[in-house]
């Protein structure tokens, strides 16, 4: 059985700009955990806090600027000399950006939609949403893509409600309840939590959940790379 992932060991592996490029990308047959969310929802900050690295995930000041799948290798928690890769964190391009032409949006749909639908090595998705504005139409479209995967067996969705430090206690309860209610309606296991990159609210929970999701499968079957 694989050891648990040590997210602080994450290093950049490769970027993929076209769906067809996945088959030739220098990636091992290891489980993948994708992070996806609206532009400026705090996705890059969540990845950087999880991995204890300030600039691992690129955060552009221009929404929709980063348009590639970025893979980061994570090592296991074996003794230092014996550590080996146990999976990948995958930073997906942000969505919901208004100032983007139709061609770019179509390309995003093809790249991200194709990855979410058919990537066999993908074991789960962390859906990053601003706690002040969760479950917007673009978020629901992303959820529909996830639920439309070719195979949901063993697959998980985790709703990460970011910027929780910017709302009060009552609103936190309300937004958490809203997300939990939506989760109950979906045809796959879904977990929900509040998170803040500023005060580290929910960091331990995110770390534990991400480790469970990334470690959900010990070994890949032959031919599982696509």
Helices and strands as residue ranges (DSSP letters): E 5-16, G 19-24, E 32-37, H 43-51, E 69-76, G 80-82, E 85-91, H 102-108, I 109-113, H 114-118, E 122-130, H 137-147, E 156-162, G 164-166, H 169-184, E 189-194, H 203-214
